Amino acid sequence: MQPITPPPKATATAPLPIGAAHDRVYRSLRARIMHGEIMPGQALTLRGIGKEFGVSMTPAREAARRLVAEGALTMSSSGRISTPELTNERIEELAALRALIETELASRALPRAHMALIERLQTINGAVAEAVAHRDAVAYIRTNLEFHRTLYLRAQAPAMLAMTETVWLQMGPTMRALYGRLNRTEPPQYHRLMIAALRAGDEPGLRLAVRSDVTQGLRMLAS
């Protein structure tokens, strides 16, 4: 049997294949939107995306189309691309989805919530507190989502986690706007309640803490 020759690596003179370039742009832009680096209603252009990531129009267009399909971007009939400006009804709908899916993920994670996980969550919550102290909205959103994702990974429910991340993606710019309105000065109190419930093996307490954490702020925004 002849050895398999690996594909050539991209170099300065050999650009990434279009598929690889598209995926890189998609993942980078997706993270920026999810973490609130882009404000609601902010316009983007394919030319601007291509220039920022050093790619041609084709991978920029494919990445944008993929994000439009996920609800992270909107595209008008004229081709204008922007982050969504969510209505109150849409915010309430997404908050309800978070309450339904994330409480179930937390419940499924509870039997696998060993001490190492709890200690990891405490460490992440310290980073959340640091972001709040520095009034760093993007770091706050990023570490807050890391806190939740770290717990939900223990649920071993990839389909539900993927759905949850799609909701986070749609909410990213709005969460950034919410952070500015709340003028938060301390980390979310419900994270501490979640950790306490995990320690105690308290499923009803955990579900209540998660539901309160993921809906309280969004409902304030919609009010």
Helices and strands as residue ranges (DSSP letters): H 18-34, E 43-44, H 46-53, H 57-69, E 74-75, E 81-82, H 88-109, G 110-112, H 115-133, H 137-152, G 153-155, H 158-182, H 189-200, H 203-222
